[in-house]
Amino acid sequence: MSNGEEHGERLMDLEIKVAYLEKLVAELDGVVREQAALVTRLTAALEQRADSTGVEVGAPLDEKPPHY
């Protein structure tokens, strides 16, 4: 195999890998966007529930843990 053919094969292998990585990045981007939207919805629901119950989100409860 000549040096030019070897470089051509290496280049093709790299192009294939880049194509797979681009596809993977696009898929992961979609997952991250879905999770971000879910976190936003859950945060809004939690804040709405906290407003309706009068409990501050993230406030510690004045209760001892059950193991005490």
mmCIF file as Biopython writes it, N, C-alpha, C and O atoms, coordinates in Angstrom:
data_model
#
loop_
_atom_site.group_PDB
_atom_site.id
_atom_site.type_symbol
_atom_site.label_atom_id
_atom_site.label_alt_id
_atom_site.label_comp_id
_atom_site.label_asym_id
_atom_site.label_entity_id
_atom_site.label_seq_id
_atom_site.pdbx_PDB_ins_code
_atom_site.Cartn_x
_atom_site.Cartn_y
_atom_site.Cartn_z
_atom_site.occupancy
_atom_site.B_iso_or_equiv
_atom_site.auth_seq_id
_atom_site.auth_asym_id
_atom_site.pdbx_PDB_model_num
ATOM 1   N N  . MET A ? 1  ? 0.861   -1.177 0.000  1.0 0.0 1  A 1 
ATOM 2   C CA . MET A ? 1  ? 0.000   0.000  0.000  1.0 0.0 1  A 1 
ATOM 3   C C  . MET A ? 1  ? 0.902   1.232  0.000  1.0 0.0 1  A 1 
ATOM 4   O O  . MET A ? 1  ? 1.858   1.306  0.771  1.0 0.0 1  A 1 
ATOM 5   N N  . SER A ? 2  ? 0.598   2.188  -0.857 1.0 0.0 2  A 1 
ATOM 6   C CA . SER A ? 2  ? 1.433   3.377  -0.939 1.0 0.0 2  A 1 
ATOM 7   C C  . SER A ? 2  ? 1.088   4.347  0.191  1.0 0.0 2  A 1 
ATOM 8   O O  . SER A ? 2  ? 0.048   4.243  0.841  1.0 0.0 2  A 1 
ATOM 9   N N  . ASN A ? 3  ? 1.980   5.266  0.391  1.0 0.0 3  A 1 
ATOM 10  C CA . ASN A ? 3  ? 1.813   6.247  1.458  1.0 0.0 3  A 1 
ATOM 11  C C  . ASN A ? 3  ? 0.559   7.092  1.241  1.0 0.0 3  A 1 
ATOM 12  O O  . ASN A ? 3  ? -0.127  7.443  2.200  1.0 0.0 3  A 1 
ATOM 13  N N  . GLY A ? 4  ? 0.261   7.416  -0.012 1.0 0.0 4  A 1 
ATOM 14  C CA . GLY A ? 4  ? -0.934  8.211  -0.326 1.0 0.0 4  A 1 
ATOM 15  C C  . GLY A ? 4  ? -2.219  7.461  -0.008 1.0 0.0 4  A 1 
ATOM 16  O O  . GLY A ? 4  ? -3.172  8.037  0.516  1.0 0.0 4  A 1 
ATOM 17  N N  . GLU A ? 5  ? -2.235  6.152  -0.336 1.0 0.0 5  A 1 
ATOM 18  C CA . GLU A ? 5  ? -3.421  5.342  -0.032 1.0 0.0 5  A 1 
ATOM 19  C C  . GLU A ? 5  ? -3.620  5.224  1.479  1.0 0.0 5  A 1 
ATOM 20  O O  . GLU A ? 5  ? -4.748  5.255  1.972  1.0 0.0 5  A 1 
ATOM 21  N N  . GLU A ? 6  ? -2.509  5.089  2.205  1.0 0.0 6  A 1 
ATOM 22  C CA . GLU A ? 6  ? -2.597  4.966  3.666  1.0 0.0 6  A 1 
ATOM 23  C C  . GLU A ? 6  ? -3.165  6.249  4.275  1.0 0.0 6  A 1 
ATOM 24  O O  . GLU A ? 6  ? -4.000  6.199  5.178  1.0 0.0 6  A 1 
ATOM 25  N N  . HIS A ? 7  ? -2.708  7.389  3.776  1.0 0.0 7  A 1 
ATOM 26  C CA . HIS A ? 7  ? -3.229  8.662  4.275  1.0 0.0 7  A 1 
ATOM 27  C C  . HIS A ? 7  ? -4.709  8.836  3.913  1.0 0.0 7  A 1 
ATOM 28  O O  . HIS A ? 7  ? -5.496  9.375  4.690  1.0 0.0 7  A 1 
ATOM 29  N N  . GLY A ? 8  ? -5.059  8.370  2.727  1.0 0.0 8  A 1 
ATOM 30  C CA . GLY A ? 8  ? -6.455  8.462  2.306  1.0 0.0 8  A 1 
ATOM 31  C C  . GLY A ? 8  ? -7.369  7.631  3.195  1.0 0.0 8  A 1 
ATOM 32  O O  . GLY A ? 8  ? -8.469  8.060  3.544  1.0 0.0 8  A 1 
ATOM 33  N N  . GLU A ? 9  ? -6.903  6.429  3.559  1.0 0.0 9  A 1 
ATOM 34  C CA . GLU A ? 9  ? -7.696  5.574  4.448  1.0 0.0 9  A 1 
ATOM 35  C C  . GLU A ? 9  ? -7.816  6.183  5.842  1.0 0.0 9  A 1 
ATOM 36  O O  . GLU A ? 9  ? -8.879  6.151  6.461  1.0 0.0 9  A 1 
ATOM 37  N N  . ARG A ? 10 ? -6.704  6.736  6.322  1.0 0.0 10 A 1 
ATOM 38  C CA . ARG A ? 10 ? -6.735  7.370  7.645  1.0 0.0 10 A 1 
ATOM 39  C C  . ARG A ? 10 ? -7.689  8.556  7.640  1.0 0.0 10 A 1 
ATOM 40  O O  . ARG A ? 10 ? -8.440  8.761  8.593  1.0 0.0 10 A 1 
ATOM 41  N N  . LEU A ? 11 ? -7.657  9.329  6.571  1.0 0.0 11 A 1 
ATOM 42  C CA . LEU A ? 11 ? -8.540  10.483 6.460  1.0 0.0 11 A 1 
ATOM 43  C C  . LEU A ? 11 ? -9.997  10.034 6.435  1.0 0.0 11 A 1 
ATOM 44  O O  . LEU A ? 11 ? -10.847 10.640 7.087  1.0 0.0 11 A 1 
ATOM 45  N N  . MET A ? 12 ? -10.285 8.974  5.684  1.0 0.0 12 A 1 
ATOM 46  C CA . MET A ? 12 ? -11.657 8.467  5.616  1.0 0.0 12 A 1 
ATOM 47  C C  . MET A ? 12 ? -12.105 7.963  6.991  1.0 0.0 12 A 1 
ATOM 48  O O  . MET A ? 12 ? -13.236 8.222  7.403  1.0 0.0 12 A 1 
ATOM 49  N N  . ASP A ? 13 ? -11.229 7.246  7.705  1.0 0.0 13 A 1 
ATOM 50  C CA . ASP A ? 13 ? -11.558 6.768  9.049  1.0 0.0 13 A 1 
ATOM 51  C C  . ASP A ? 13 ? -11.874 7.938  9.978  1.0 0.0 13 A 1 
ATOM 52  O O  . ASP A ? 13 ? -12.827 7.887  10.756 1.0 0.0 13 A 1 
ATOM 53  N N  . LEU A ? 14 ? -11.070 8.981  9.888  1.0 0.0 14 A 1 
ATOM 54  C CA . LEU A ? 14 ? -11.304 10.159 10.720 1.0 0.0 14 A 1 
ATOM 55  C C  . LEU A ? 14 ? -12.629 10.844 10.365 1.0 0.0 14 A 1 
ATOM 56  O O  . LEU A ? 14 ? -13.354 11.295 11.251 1.0 0.0 14 A 1 
ATOM 57  N N  . GLU A ? 15 ? -12.935 10.919 9.088  1.0 0.0 15 A 1 
ATOM 58  C CA . GLU A ? 15 ? -14.194 11.527 8.668  1.0 0.0 15 A 1 
ATOM 59  C C  . GLU A ? 15 ? -15.387 10.721 9.166  1.0 0.0 15 A 1 
ATOM 60  O O  . GLU A ? 15 ? -16.404 11.295 9.558  1.0 0.0 15 A 1 
ATOM 61  N N  . ILE A ? 16 ? -15.272 9.412  9.154  1.0 0.0 16 A 1 
ATOM 62  C CA . ILE A ? 16 ? -16.346 8.553  9.668  1.0 0.0 16 A 1 
ATOM 63  C C  . ILE A ? 16 ? -16.524 8.783  11.164 1.0 0.0 16 A 1 
ATOM 64  O O  . ILE A ? 16 ? -17.649 8.918  11.646 1.0 0.0 16 A 1 
ATOM 65  N N  . LYS A ? 17 ? -15.415 8.829  11.897 1.0 0.0 17 A 1 
ATOM 66  C CA . LYS A ? 17 ? -15.488 9.065  13.335 1.0 0.0 17 A 1 
ATOM 67  C C  . LYS A ? 17 ? -16.114 10.420 13.642 1.0 0.0 17 A 1 
ATOM 68  O O  . LYS A ? 17 ? -16.928 10.537 14.558 1.0 0.0 17 A 1 
ATOM 69  N N  . VAL A ? 18 ? -15.739 11.434 12.887 1.0 0.0 18 A 1 
ATOM 70  C CA . VAL A ? 18 ? -16.305 12.763 13.094 1.0 0.0 18 A 1 
ATOM 71  C C  . VAL A ? 18 ? -17.810 12.746 12.827 1.0 0.0 18 A 1 
ATOM 72  O O  . VAL A ? 18 ? -18.573 13.378 13.559 1.0 0.0 18 A 1 
ATOM 73  N N  . ALA A ? 19 ? -18.237 12.041 11.805 1.0 0.0 19 A 1 
ATOM 74  C CA . ALA A ? 19 ? -19.660 11.962 11.493 1.0 0.0 19 A 1 
ATOM 75  C C  . ALA A ? 19 ? -20.423 11.303 12.646 1.0 0.0 19 A 1 
ATOM 76  O O  . ALA A ? 19 ? -21.488 11.784 13.033 1.0 0.0 19 A 1 
ATOM 77  N N  . TYR A ? 20 ? -19.893 10.214 13.193 1.0 0.0 20 A 1 
ATOM 78  C CA . TYR A ? 20 ? -20.538 9.557  14.334 1.0 0.0 20 A 1 
ATOM 79  C C  . TYR A ? 20 ? -20.577 10.491 15.546 1.0 0.0 20 A 1 
ATOM 80  O O  . TYR A ? 20 ? -21.590 10.570 16.241 1.0 0.0 20 A 1 
ATOM 81  N N  . LEU A ? 21 ? -19.476 11.192 15.794 1.0 0.0 21 A 1 
ATOM 82  C CA . LEU A ? 21 ? -19.427 12.101 16.937 1.0 0.0 21 A 1 
ATOM 83  C C  . LEU A ? 21 ? -20.407 13.259 16.781 1.0 0.0 21 A 1 
ATOM 84  O O  . LEU A ? 21 ? -21.036 13.678 17.753 1.0 0.0 21 A 1 
ATOM 85  N N  . GLU A ? 22 ? -20.539 13.777 15.560 1.0 0.0 22 A 1 
ATOM 86  C CA . GLU A ? 22 ? -21.505 14.852 15.321 1.0 0.0 22 A 1 
ATOM 87  C C  . GLU A ? 22 ? -22.927 14.367 15.593 1.0 0.0 22 A 1 
ATOM 88  O O  . GLU A ? 22 ? -23.736 15.098 16.165 1.0 0.0 22 A 1 
ATOM 89  N N  . LYS A ? 23 ? -23.231 13.145 15.186 1.0 0.0 23 A 1 
ATOM 90  C CA . LYS A ? 23 ? -24.556 12.574 15.430 1.0 0.0 23 A 1 
ATOM 91  C C  . LYS A ? 23 ? -24.779 12.401 16.930 1.0 0.0 23 A 1 
ATOM 92  O O  . LYS A ? 23 ? -25.853 12.717 17.441 1.0 0.0 23 A 1 
ATOM 93  N N  . LEU A ? 24 ? -23.770 11.902 17.630 1.0 0.0 24 A 1 
ATOM 94  C CA . LEU A ? 24 ? -23.875 11.705 19.071 1.0 0.0 24 A 1 
ATOM 95  C C  . LEU A ? 24 ? -24.073 13.032 19.797 1.0 0.0 24 A 1 
ATOM 96  O O  . LEU A ? 24 ? -24.896 13.128 20.707 1.0 0.0 24 A 1 
ATOM 97  N N  . VAL A ? 25 ? -23.330 14.042 19.401 1.0 0.0 25 A 1 
ATOM 98  C CA . VAL A ? 25 ? -23.474 15.360 20.023 1.0 0.0 25 A 1 
ATOM 99  C C  . VAL A ? 25 ? -24.876 15.908 19.797 1.0 0.0 25 A 1 
ATOM 100 O O  . VAL A ? 25 ? -25.462 16.486 20.713 1.0 0.0 25 A 1 
ATOM 101 N N  . ALA A ? 26 ? -25.418 15.742 18.617 1.0 0.0 26 A 1 
ATOM 102 C CA . ALA A ? 26 ? -26.775 16.206 18.333 1.0 0.0 26 A 1 
ATOM 103 C C  . ALA A ? 26 ? -27.800 15.473 19.200 1.0 0.0 26 A 1 
ATOM 104 O O  . ALA A ? 26 ? -28.736 16.087 19.714 1.0 0.0 26 A 1 
ATOM 105 N N  . GLU A ? 27 ? -27.621 14.156 19.361 1.0 0.0 27 A 1 
ATOM 106 C CA . GLU A ? 27 ? -28.537 13.383 20.198 1.0 0.0 27 A 1 
ATOM 107 C C  . GLU A ? 27 ? -28.426 13.810 21.659 1.0 0.0 27 A 1 
ATOM 108 O O  . GLU A ? 27 ? -29.443 13.976 22.333 1.0 0.0 27 A 1 
ATOM 109 N N  . LEU A ? 28 ? -27.213 13.988 22.149 1.0 0.0 28 A 1 
ATOM 110 C CA . LEU A ? 28 ? -27.015 14.413 23.529 1.0 0.0 28 A 1 
ATOM 111 C C  . LEU A ? 28 ? -27.559 15.821 23.763 1.0 0.0 28 A 1 
ATOM 112 O O  . LEU A ? 28 ? -28.087 16.112 24.836 1.0 0.0 28 A 1 
ATOM 113 N N  . ASP A ? 29 ? -27.431 16.683 22.774 1.0 0.0 29 A 1 
ATOM 114 C CA . ASP A ? 29 ? -27.992 18.028 22.873 1.0 0.0 29 A 1 
ATOM 115 C C  . ASP A ? 29 ? -29.504 17.953 23.064 1.0 0.0 29 A 1 
ATOM 116 O O  . ASP A ? 29 ? -30.068 18.696 23.868 1.0 0.0 29 A 1 
ATOM 117 N N  . GLY A ? 30 ? -30.154 17.066 22.333 1.0 0.0 30 A 1 
ATOM 118 C CA . GLY A ? 30 ? -31.592 16.893 22.483 1.0 0.0 30 A 1 
ATOM 119 C C  . GLY A ? 30 ? -31.961 16.409 23.877 1.0 0.0 30 A 1 
ATOM 120 O O  . GLY A ? 30 ? -32.937 16.878 24.463 1.0 0.0 30 A 1 
ATOM 121 N N  . VAL A ? 31 ? -31.182 15.471 24.410 1.0 0.0 31 A 1 
ATOM 122 C CA . VAL A ? 31 ? -31.442 14.960 25.752 1.0 0.0 31 A 1 
ATOM 123 C C  . VAL A ? 31 ? -31.273 16.075 26.784 1.0 0.0 31 A 1 
ATOM 124 O O  . VAL A ? 31 ? -32.105 16.228 27.679 1.0 0.0 31 A 1 
ATOM 125 N N  . VAL A ? 32 ? -30.212 16.839 26.659 1.0 0.0 32 A 1 
ATOM 126 C CA . VAL A ? 32 ? -29.956 17.925 27.609 1.0 0.0 32 A 1 
ATOM 127 C C  . VAL A ? 32 ? -31.073 18.972 27.537 1.0 0.0 32 A 1 
ATOM 128 O O  . VAL A ? 32 ? -31.506 19.486 28.569 1.0 0.0 32 A 1 
ATOM 129 N N  . ARG A ? 33 ? -31.531 19.285 26.348 1.0 0.0 33 A 1 
ATOM 130 C CA . ARG A ? 33 ? -32.628 20.253 26.211 1.0 0.0 33 A 1 
ATOM 131 C C  . ARG A ? 33 ? -33.911 19.728 26.852 1.0 0.0 33 A 1 
ATOM 132 O O  . ARG A ? 33 ? -34.629 20.482 27.509 1.0 0.0 33 A 1 
ATOM 133 N N  . GLU A ? 34 ? -34.203 18.441 26.663 1.0 0.0 34 A 1 
ATOM 134 C CA . GLU A ? 34 ? -35.387 17.845 27.288 1.0 0.0 34 A 1 
ATOM 135 C C  . GLU A ? 34 ? -35.275 17.887 28.807 1.0 0.0 34 A 1 
ATOM 136 O O  . GLU A ? 34 ? -36.242 18.217 29.493 1.0 0.0 34 A 1 
ATOM 137 N N  . GLN A ? 35 ? -34.108 17.557 29.330 1.0 0.0 35 A 1 
ATOM 138 C CA . GLN A ? 35 ? -33.914 17.571 30.773 1.0 0.0 35 A 1 
ATOM 139 C C  . GLN A ? 35 ? -34.011 18.992 31.329 1.0 0.0 35 A 1 
ATOM 140 O O  . GLN A ? 35 ? -34.576 19.196 32.404 1.0 0.0 35 A 1 
ATOM 141 N N  . ALA A ? 36 ? -33.478 19.955 30.622 1.0 0.0 36 A 1 
ATOM 142 C CA . ALA A ? 36 ? -33.568 21.345 31.066 1.0 0.0 36 A 1 
ATOM 143 C C  . ALA A ? 36 ? -35.027 21.798 31.109 1.0 0.0 36 A 1 
ATOM 144 O O  . ALA A ? 36 ? -35.436 22.488 32.043 1.0 0.0 36 A 1 
ATOM 145 N N  . ALA A ? 37 ? -35.805 21.416 30.109 1.0 0.0 37 A 1 
ATOM 146 C CA . ALA A ? 37 ? -37.223 21.778 30.098 1.0 0.0 37 A 1 
ATOM 147 C C  . ALA A ? 37 ? -37.950 21.100 31.257 1.0 0.0 37 A 1 
ATOM 148 O O  . ALA A ? 37 ? -38.812 21.708 31.891 1.0 0.0 37 A 1 
ATOM 149 N N  . LEU A ? 38 ? -37.606 19.845 31.534 1.0 0.0 38 A 1 
ATOM 150 C CA . LEU A ? 38 ? -38.219 19.127 32.649 1.0 0.0 38 A 1 
ATOM 151 C C  . LEU A ? 38 ? -37.865 19.779 33.973 1.0 0.0 38 A 1 
ATOM 152 O O  . LEU A ? 38 ? -38.734 19.953 34.826 1.0 0.0 38 A 1 
ATOM 153 N N  . VAL A ? 39 ? -36.613 20.140 34.158 1.0 0.0 39 A 1 
ATOM 154 C CA . VAL A ? 39 ? -36.195 20.809 35.387 1.0 0.0 39 A 1 
ATOM 155 C C  . VAL A ? 39 ? -36.949 22.123 35.552 1.0 0.0 39 A 1 
ATOM 156 O O  . VAL A ? 39 ? -37.372 22.457 36.659 1.0 0.0 39 A 1 
ATOM 157 N N  . THR A ? 40 ? -37.119 22.857 34.487 1.0 0.0 40 A 1 
ATOM 158 C CA . THR A ? 40 ? -37.856 24.119 34.544 1.0 0.0 40 A 1 
ATOM 159 C C  . THR A ? 40 ? -39.300 23.879 34.966 1.0 0.0 40 A 1 
ATOM 160 O O  . THR A ? 40 ? -39.824 24.592 35.823 1.0 0.0 40 A 1 
ATOM 161 N N  . ARG A ? 41 ? -39.951 22.874 34.365 1.0 0.0 41 A 1 
ATOM 162 C CA . ARG A ? 41 ? -41.344 22.569 34.725 1.0 0.0 41 A 1 
ATOM 163 C C  . ARG A ? 41 ? -41.457 22.105 36.169 1.0 0.0 41 A 1 
ATOM 164 O O  . ARG A ? 41 ? -42.366 22.521 36.888 1.0 0.0 41 A 1 
ATOM 165 N N  . LEU A ? 42 ? -40.540 21.248 36.597 1.0 0.0 42 A 1 
ATOM 166 C CA . LEU A ? 42 ? -40.579 20.750 37.974 1.0 0.0 42 A 1 
ATOM 167 C C  . LEU A ? 42 ? -40.317 21.859 38.984 1.0 0.0 42 A 1 
ATOM 168 O O  . LEU A ? 42 ? -40.941 21.896 40.044 1.0 0.0 42 A 1 
ATOM 169 N N  . THR A ? 43 ? -39.406 22.753 38.663 1.0 0.0 43 A 1 
ATOM 170 C CA . THR A ? 43 ? -39.129 23.885 39.544 1.0 0.0 43 A 1 
ATOM 171 C C  . THR A ? 43 ? -40.354 24.772 39.669 1.0 0.0 43 A 1 
ATOM 172 O O  . THR A ? 43 ? -40.695 25.207 40.769 1.0 0.0 43 A 1 
ATOM 173 N N  . ALA A ? 44 ? -41.016 25.043 38.559 1.0 0.0 44 A 1 
ATOM 174 C CA . ALA A ? 44 ? -42.221 25.868 38.595 1.0 0.0 44 A 1 
ATOM 175 C C  . ALA A ? 44 ? -43.321 25.182 39.401 1.0 0.0 44 A 1 
ATOM 176 O O  . ALA A ? 44 ? -44.022 25.834 40.173 1.0 0.0 44 A 1 
ATOM 177 N N  . ALA A ? 45 ? -43.474 23.871 39.225 1.0 0.0 45 A 1 
ATOM 178 C CA . ALA A ? 45 ? -44.496 23.135 39.977 1.0 0.0 45 A 1 
ATOM 179 C C  . ALA A ? 45 ? -44.174 23.146 41.466 1.0 0.0 45 A 1 
ATOM 180 O O  . ALA A ? 45 ? -45.076 23.299 42.289 1.0 0.0 45 A 1 
ATOM 181 N N  . LEU A ? 46 ? -42.910 22.988 41.823 1.0 0.0 46 A 1 
ATOM 182 C CA . LEU A ? 46 ? -42.498 23.011 43.215 1.0 0.0 46 A 1 
ATOM 183 C C  . LEU A ? 46 ? -42.752 24.381 43.839 1.0 0.0 46 A 1 
ATOM 184 O O  . LEU A ? 46 ? -43.245 24.477 44.963 1.0 0.0 46 A 1 
ATOM 185 N N  . GLU A ? 47 ? -42.416 25.425 43.112 1.0 0.0 47 A 1 
ATOM 186 C CA . GLU A ? 47 ? -42.658 26.776 43.623 1.0 0.0 47 A 1 
ATOM 187 C C  . GLU A ? 47 ? -44.139 27.052 43.769 1.0 0.0 47 A 1 
ATOM 188 O O  . GLU A ? 47 ? -44.557 27.696 44.731 1.0 0.0 47 A 1 
ATOM 189 N N  . GLN A ? 48 ? -44.947 26.570 42.822 1.0 0.0 48 A 1 
ATOM 190 C CA . GLN A ? 48 ? -46.393 26.758 42.910 1.0 0.0 48 A 1 
ATOM 191 C C  . GLN A ? 48 ? -46.945 26.022 44.133 1.0 0.0 48 A 1 
ATOM 192 O O  . GLN A ? 48 ? -47.768 26.567 44.869 1.0 0.0 48 A 1 
ATOM 193 N N  . ARG A ? 49 ? -46.493 24.795 44.345 1.0 0.0 49 A 1 
ATOM 194 C CA . ARG A ? 49 ? -46.949 24.026 45.508 1.0 0.0 49 A 1 
ATOM 195 C C  . ARG A ? 49 ? -46.503 24.705 46.796 1.0 0.0 49 A 1 
ATOM 196 O O  . ARG A ? 49 ? -47.261 24.761 47.765 1.0 0.0 49 A 1 
ATOM 197 N N  . ALA A ? 50 ? -45.282 25.221 46.811 1.0 0.0 50 A 1 
ATOM 198 C CA . ALA A ? 50 ? -44.791 25.899 48.012 1.0 0.0 50 A 1 
ATOM 199 C C  . ALA A ? 50 ? -45.612 27.151 48.292 1.0 0.0 50 A 1 
ATOM 200 O O  . ALA A ? 50 ? -45.917 27.450 49.446 1.0 0.0 50 A 1 
ATOM 201 N N  . ASP A ? 51 ? -45.969 27.881 47.245 1.0 0.0 51 A 1 
ATOM 202 C CA . ASP A ? 51 ? -46.803 29.079 47.422 1.0 0.0 51 A 1 
ATOM 203 C C  . ASP A ? 51 ? -48.164 28.711 47.987 1.0 0.0 51 A 1 
ATOM 204 O O  . ASP A ? 51 ? -48.699 29.425 48.835 1.0 0.0 51 A 1 
ATOM 205 N N  . SER A ? 52 ? -48.721 27.614 47.530 1.0 0.0 52 A 1 
ATOM 206 C CA . SER A ? 52 ? -50.065 27.239 47.979 1.0 0.0 52 A 1 
ATOM 207 C C  . SER A ? 52 ? -50.055 26.675 49.399 1.0 0.0 52 A 1 
ATOM 208 O O  . SER A ? 52 ? -51.071 26.732 50.092 1.0 0.0 52 A 1 
ATOM 209 N N  . THR A ? 53 ? -48.918 26.130 49.839 1.0 0.0 53 A 1 
ATOM 210 C CA . THR A ? 53 ? -48.859 25.582 51.194 1.0 0.0 53 A 1 
ATOM 211 C C  . THR A ? 53 ? -48.199 26.525 52.181 1.0 0.0 53 A 1 
ATOM 212 O O  . THR A ? 53 ? -48.279 26.307 53.390 1.0 0.0 53 A 1 
ATOM 213 N N  . GLY A ? 54 ? -47.556 27.561 51.692 1.0 0.0 54 A 1 
ATOM 214 C CA . GLY A ? 54 ? -46.890 28.514 52.568 1.0 0.0 54 A 1 
ATOM 215 C C  . GLY A ? 54 ? -45.523 28.066 53.034 1.0 0.0 54 A 1 
ATOM 216 O O  . GLY A ? 54 ? -44.930 28.712 53.899 1.0 0.0 54 A 1 
ATOM 217 N N  . VAL A ? 55 ? -45.007 26.987 52.491 1.0 0.0 55 A 1 
ATOM 218 C CA . VAL A ? 55 ? -43.681 26.493 52.857 1.0 0.0 55 A 1 
ATOM 219 C C  . VAL A ? 55 ? -42.673 27.053 51.866 1.0 0.0 55 A 1 
ATOM 220 O O  . VAL A ? 55 ? -42.872 26.994 50.652 1.0 0.0 55 A 1 
ATOM 221 N N  . GLU A ? 56 ? -41.589 27.597 52.404 1.0 0.0 56 A 1 
ATOM 222 C CA . GLU A ? 56 ? -40.562 28.168 51.541 1.0 0.0 56 A 1 
ATOM 223 C C  . GLU A ? 56 ? -39.756 27.041 50.893 1.0 0.0 56 A 1 
ATOM 224 O O  . GLU A ? 56 ? -39.356 26.089 51.563 1.0 0.0 56 A 1 
ATOM 225 N N  . VAL A ? 57 ? -39.523 27.159 49.593 1.0 0.0 57 A 1 
ATOM 226 C CA . VAL A ? 57 ? -38.755 26.142 48.876 1.0 0.0 57 A 1 
ATOM 227 C C  . VAL A ? 57 ? -37.326 26.155 49.392 1.0 0.0 57 A 1 
ATOM 228 O O  . VAL A ? 57 ? -36.680 27.201 49.451 1.0 0.0 57 A 1 
ATOM 229 N N  . GLY A ? 58 ? -36.842 24.975 49.765 1.0 0.0 58 A 1 
ATOM 230 C CA . GLY A ? 58 ? -35.472 24.857 50.241 1.0 0.0 58 A 1 
ATOM 231 C C  . GLY A ? 58 ? -35.301 25.185 51.706 1.0 0.0 58 A 1 
ATOM 232 O O  . GLY A ? 58 ? -34.194 25.071 52.231 1.0 0.0 58 A 1 
ATOM 233 N N  . ALA A ? 59 ? -36.367 25.592 52.388 1.0 0.0 59 A 1 
ATOM 234 C CA . ALA A ? 59 ? -36.265 25.908 53.805 1.0 0.0 59 A 1 
ATOM 235 C C  . ALA A ? 59 ? -36.176 24.619 54.604 1.0 0.0 59 A 1 
ATOM 236 O O  . ALA A ? 59 ? -36.900 23.662 54.329 1.0 0.0 59 A 1 
ATOM 237 N N  . PRO A ? 60 ? -35.294 24.591 55.590 1.0 0.0 60 A 1 
ATOM 238 C CA . PRO A ? 60 ? -35.209 23.381 56.415 1.0 0.0 60 A 1 
ATOM 239 C C  . PRO A ? 60 ? -36.452 23.256 57.303 1.0 0.0 60 A 1 
ATOM 240 O O  . PRO A ? 60 ? -37.016 24.251 57.758 1.0 0.0 60 A 1 
ATOM 241 N N  . LEU A ? 61 ? -36.848 22.037 57.527 1.0 0.0 61 A 1 
ATOM 242 C CA . LEU A ? 61 ? -37.996 21.787 58.387 1.0 0.0 61 A 1 
ATOM 243 C C  . LEU A ? 61 ? -37.522 21.743 59.836 1.0 0.0 61 A 1 
ATOM 244 O O  . LEU A ? 61 ? -36.398 21.326 60.113 1.0 0.0 61 A 1 
ATOM 245 N N  . ASP A ? 62 ? -38.359 22.161 60.734 1.0 0.0 62 A 1 
ATOM 246 C CA . ASP A ? 62 ? -38.033 22.140 62.170 1.0 0.0 62 A 1 
ATOM 247 C C  . ASP A ? 62 ? -38.415 20.787 62.743 1.0 0.0 62 A 1 
ATOM 248 O O  . ASP A ? 62 ? -39.123 20.706 63.747 1.0 0.0 62 A 1 
ATOM 249 N N  . GLU A ? 63 ? -37.953 19.743 62.112 1.0 0.0 63 A 1 
ATOM 250 C CA . GLU A ? 63 ? -38.245 18.394 62.575 1.0 0.0 63 A 1 
ATOM 251 C C  . GLU A ? 63 ? -36.929 17.642 62.731 1.0 0.0 63 A 1 
ATOM 252 O O  . GLU A ? 63 ? -35.976 17.846 61.979 1.0 0.0 63 A 1 
ATOM 253 N N  . LYS A ? 64 ? -36.908 16.769 63.728 1.0 0.0 64 A 1 
ATOM 254 C CA . LYS A ? 64 ? -35.751 15.896 63.883 1.0 0.0 64 A 1 
ATOM 255 C C  . LYS A ? 64 ? -35.888 14.749 62.887 1.0 0.0 64 A 1 
ATOM 256 O O  . LYS A ? 64 ? -36.998 14.306 62.592 1.0 0.0 64 A 1 
ATOM 257 N N  . PRO A ? 65 ? -34.768 14.275 62.374 1.0 0.0 65 A 1 
ATOM 258 C CA . PRO A ? 65 ? -34.839 13.116 61.485 1.0 0.0 65 A 1 
ATOM 259 C C  . PRO A ? 65 ? -35.453 11.932 62.206 1.0 0.0 65 A 1 
ATOM 260 O O  . PRO A ? 65 ? -35.383 11.870 63.434 1.0 0.0 65 A 1 
ATOM 261 N N  . PRO A ? 66 ? -36.052 10.990 61.492 1.0 0.0 66 A 1 
ATOM 262 C CA . PRO A ? 66 ? -36.747 9.877  62.114 1.0 0.0 66 A 1 
ATOM 263 C C  . PRO A ? 66 ? -35.858 8.979  62.969 1.0 0.0 66 A 1 
ATOM 264 O O  . PRO A ? 66 ? -36.367 8.262  63.830 1.0 0.0 66 A 1 
ATOM 265 N N  . HIS A ? 67 ? -34.554 9.001  62.756 1.0 0.0 67 A 1 
ATOM 266 C CA . HIS A ? 67 ? -33.695 8.104  63.524 1.0 0.0 67 A 1 
ATOM 267 C C  . HIS A ? 67 ? -33.342 8.642  64.899 1.0 0.0 67 A 1 
ATOM 268 O O  . HIS A ? 67 ? -32.638 7.962  65.646 1.0 0.0 67 A 1 
ATOM 269 N N  . TYR A ? 68 ? -33.805 9.855  65.273 1.0 0.0 68 A 1 
ATOM 270 C CA . TYR A ? 68 ? -33.562 10.390 66.616 1.0 0.0 68 A 1 
ATOM 271 C C  . TYR A ? 68 ? -34.675 10.049 67.538 1.0 0.0 68 A 1 
ATOM 272 O O  . TYR A ? 68 ? -34.640 10.418 68.711 1.0 0.0 68 A 1 
#
